[in-house]
Amino acid sequence: MPIFNKHYSLLFLALLMSGCHQLGEGQSLWRIASEGIIFDGQLQTHLSAPSIQCEQCEVKRQTDMRPSGPADYTLVSENHKLKAIWGKSSNAALYIPNNAGRTLINLAPDTETGVWIMDLDSTPKPLKVGKVNYVMLGADTYQVVISPNSQRTNFEYAVLVK
């Protein structure tokens, strides 16, 4: 009887190890924290994005001229799907590309609560500064971290598409 249990124990251990290995391989290299977007354990910025070591990734930089000044964006697509956005602008707005071109979402500060209010489909949504905020646009979930400076003349954000 002990040999029978030993075989089952070894089989169970092998299955358990195999399952743990597969879980480890299936984890995403992308995540977001209050500091910004992290790829493969390294914090990334709009400056470091072009050097991300990802064979399936394409990095694009874009500048839009606005009356308030230039707005710079760095976009990363993975397997032809948008994965990450870094934005820097002189006005408080999130730029999110979509099939129709782009969505530009204006933000306004709420001085009483210290949050920024996202004007989205007539339903205001609060975004906390330096925190991961979850936003649904269509069928996609976006994780957003905003970092406005105190004078509100420079507005930076990072977006990770889930």
Long-range contacts (C-beta under 8 A, 24 or more apart in sequence): 29-54, 30-78, 30-83, 30-84, 30-160, 31-160, 32-132, 32-143, 32-145, 32-158, 32-160, 33-132, 33-145, 34-130, 34-131, 34-132, 34-145, 35-145, 36-86, 36-145, 36-158, 37-84, 37-86, 37-158, 37-160, 39-84, 44-84, 44-86, 45-86, 46-72, 46-73, 46-74, 46-86, 46-87, 46-88, 49-74, 49-76, 49-84, 49-86, 50-74, 52-76, 54-78, 57-83, 64-95, 66-90, 66-91, 71-95, 81-161, 82-161, 83-160, 83-161, 84-158, 84-159, 84-160, 84-161, 85-157, 85-158, 85-159, 85-161, 86-156, 86-157, 86-158, 86-159, 87-155, 87-156, 87-157, 87-158, 87-159, 88-154, 88-155, 88-156, 89-154, 89-155, 90-153, 90-154, 90-155, 91-155, 92-116, 92-148, 92-152, 92-155, 93-155, 94-118, 94-144, 94-146, 94-157, 94-159, 96-137, 96-142, 96-159, 98-137, 98-138, 103-137, 107-146, 107-155, 109-148, 109-152, 116-146, 116-148
